[in-house]
């Protein structure tokens, strides 16, 4: 997975890079969860919604599963086209 850190700095500020580095194990687990759920554009989702990937993995899974339950079987398409659903977790 290739993340554009320059874009992240520009959008979120310099602090986000340090936060990501300090919590890389959490971020990696949450990215893995998204891939396991069938998301194809995890990098794009991550870059547009970094904060969501900083939840502790168990909390992240619970929140994502609750969202999936609300959205139904087309959840991948819905979320990949409108990441604002992740902002409301």
C-alpha positions as CSV (number, residue, x, y, z in Angstrom):
1,X,0.0,0.0,0.0
2,X,1.4,3.4,-1.0
3,X,0.3,6.4,1.0
4,X,1.0,9.9,-0.2
5,X,2.3,11.5,3.0
6,X,2.7,14.9,1.3
7,X,-1.0,15.0,0.7
8,X,-1.7,14.0,4.3
9,X,0.6,16.8,5.6
10,X,-1.1,19.3,3.3
11,X,-4.6,18.2,4.4
12,X,-4.2,17.3,8.0
13,X,-1.0,19.1,9.0
14,X,2.5,17.9,10.1
15,X,1.2,16.4,13.3
16,X,-0.7,13.6,11.5
17,X,2.5,12.0,10.3
18,X,3.9,11.8,13.8
19,X,0.5,10.4,15.0
20,X,0.5,7.8,12.3
21,X,4.0,6.7,13.0
22,X,3.3,6.4,16.7
23,X,0.2,4.3,16.0
24,X,1.3,2.4,12.9
25,X,0.4,-1.0,14.4
26,X,-3.2,0.2,14.9
27,X,-3.4,1.7,11.5
28,X,-2.1,-1.4,9.8
29,X,-4.6,-3.7,11.6
30,X,-7.5,-1.4,10.6
31,X,-6.3,-1.3,7.0
32,X,-6.1,-5.1,7.0
33,X,-9.7,-5.2,8.3
34,X,-10.9,-3.0,5.5
35,X,-9.2,-5.2,2.9
36,X,-10.7,-8.3,4.5
37,X,-14.2,-6.7,4.2
38,X,-13.7,-6.4,0.4
39,X,-12.7,-2.7,0.0
40,X,-10.6,-2.2,-3.1
41,X,-9.6,1.5,-2.6
42,X,-8.4,1.3,1.0
43,X,-5.5,3.7,0.2
44,X,-8.0,6.3,-1.1
45,X,-10.3,5.8,1.8
46,X,-7.4,6.1,4.2
47,X,-6.1,9.3,2.7
48,X,-9.5,10.9,2.8
49,X,-10.3,9.8,6.3
50,X,-7.1,9.2,8.3
51,X,-8.7,9.8,11.7
52,X,-11.0,6.8,11.4
53,X,-8.0,4.4,11.1
54,X,-6.7,5.6,14.4
55,X,-9.4,3.9,16.4
56,X,-8.3,0.9,18.5
57,X,-8.8,-2.2,16.2
58,X,-11.6,-3.8,18.3
59,X,-13.5,-0.5,18.4
60,X,-12.8,0.0,14.7
61,X,-14.2,-3.4,13.8
62,X,-17.3,-2.8,15.9
63,X,-18.0,0.6,14.3
64,X,-17.4,-0.7,10.8
65,X,-19.7,-3.8,11.4
66,X,-22.4,-1.5,12.8
67,X,-22.1,0.7,9.7
68,X,-22.2,-2.3,7.4
69,X,-25.3,-3.5,9.1
70,X,-27.0,-0.2,8.5
71,X,-25.9,0.1,4.8
72,X,-26.6,-3.4,3.7
73,X,-24.9,-5.7,1.3
74,X,-23.7,-2.9,-1.1
75,X,-21.7,-1.3,1.7
76,X,-18.4,-1.4,-0.2
77,X,-19.7,0.6,-3.1
78,X,-21.6,3.0,-0.8
79,X,-18.6,3.8,1.4
80,X,-16.0,3.9,-1.4
81,X,-18.2,6.5,-3.2
82,X,-19.0,8.5,0.0
83,X,-16.4,8.3,2.8
84,X,-18.5,10.7,4.9
85,X,-20.1,7.5,6.3
86,X,-16.8,6.8,8.0
87,X,-16.6,10.4,9.4
88,X,-19.8,9.6,11.4
89,X,-18.4,6.6,13.2
